[in-house]
Amino acid sequence: MRLILIRHADPDYSIDSLTEKGWKEAEILSERIAGINVKEFYTSPLGRAKDTASVTLKKLNRTAIELPWLREFNAPVIDESTGKERHPWDFLPGEWTKIPEYYDNQRWYTAPVMRTGPVYEEALRVYNGIDEILKKHGYERDGNIYRAVNPNTDTIVLFCHFGVTCVILSHLLGISPVLLWHGFCAAPTSLTTLVTEERRKGIAYFRVSSFGDTSHLYAAGEPPAFSGRYCEIYDNMDERHD
């Protein structure tokens, strides 16, 4: 079985849709997905993901199943210094790297700041959500592996967001999402692909074959958007610093 997680195209967050570049990216992406035999499409309920998916779905005359838990990871926490809400998946390196819990897949959500919001509850929604999809398609979770109840070579596609993608990967691979949130970057319309390996009959594990793949954009002569990245060097004020 193949699982493809697609980050939405270049976003216009102010209207929860896409920029002009984003719509172009979505069109290029649709050409790539059109060449894949997809069993089922799923999408986040947020506009930027649905709009990205809409180009592919229209081209293929297909529909997608909308899943509330597939929206961007929504568990605001309280910033210790400002007392205001913030995302739990964006901390400065000088902050999060000092906290041992963040390196532990079983303890990352027990760090003090994570306890100020519904982080664990939201993570469970994502864990349970992806497990329900996989069960529907023949793979049932059993501890840290999956039972291949109905082994297959189907492909399913999820149009979603970077933050929630990392939580899905953390569940499938047993890695703290904090390391994924801060150590990996997936550009808009990038594909992250996992494929099952069933080295013993009936026992499957998901293995990443590619992360953040934007080869379709390069092939079309379209540079990936900078969205999701921060300045490569601090003195470059033309790149994101916040």
VENZISUL-V700956 format. One line per field, one symbol per residue. phi: phi as a letter, one per 40 degrees, with the letter a starting at -180 (. if undefined). psi: psi as a letter, one per 40 degrees, with the letter a starting at -180 (. if undefined). burial: 1 if it has 16 or more other ideal C-beta (glycine too) atoms within 10 Angstrom, else 0. Layout:
BEGIN
phi->???
psi->???
burial->???
END
This chain:
BEGIN
phi->.bbbbbcdcdcbccbfabcdcdccccccdccccccbcccabbacccdccccccdccccccfbbbccbdcccddbadbccccbgbcaccbabcdcccccbddccbccbdccddccccacccccccccdccccccccdchbbcagbbbcccbdabcbbbbcaacdcdcccccccbgbdccccdbbbbbcdgcbbbbbcbbcbdgbbbcbccabfcbccccccgbccccdhbbdcbdccccbdbc
psi->ihhhhhiiihigddefaiidddddddddddddddehghdiiiiieidddddddddddddefiiihhhdeeiihggiihhddeeiiiiefgiidecdeehddeehdeedeeidddeeifddddddddddddddddddeehhhgbeahhgdghifihihhhbidddddddddddefihddddddeihhiheihhhihihgdhhehiihhhdihfhfdddddefhiiieheiihdidegeeihe.
burial->11111111111100001110111111111101100001011111011111111111100000010110111111101000000001111010000100101100100110101101111001101110111011001110100001110010001111111111111111110011111111001111111111110000000111000011110110000101101100000000000000
END
